[in-house]
Amino acid sequence: MNNKFFMYGTLKVGGAYDRFDSIRESADKATIGGSIFNLGPFPAIKLDGHGLVQGEVQTFKEEHLDRIMARLDEIESYIPEEPELSLYIRREVEATLYNKERVTAWVYEFRRPIPERHRIEEGIWLAPWDRPSRWM
């Protein structure tokens, strides 16, 4: 089974839900085709082919794959047995690493409609605490 995951929000290295250092082999900057949206405290992507989403491909140790997949499914509210009840759907996509190598990785795609006004044209989501203040 594939042990690579494309992370684009709170699960990126240093993000709010990054708790995987001991079982992660690597994290490489990467892009995938699609659109990213700002939902406030977390982002969402749609694999709609409208642009590029910037993130990272994280590779996990094979012996921990079942555990990491179950934990990520839980974080992303993905229910493999009942995907229609899920907030996100886990899909395999082609990611392009910054060295131009292409790899297949899992990604969590938001399954509900998102208003267009939430689209991030730059293709990269910044956590609220990483955004420049308007008051500076």
Helices and strands as residue ranges (DSSP letters): E 4-7, E 24-33, E 35-38, E 43-46, E 52-60, G 62-64, H 65-75, G 83-85, E 88-97, E 102-110, G 116-118, G 128-130
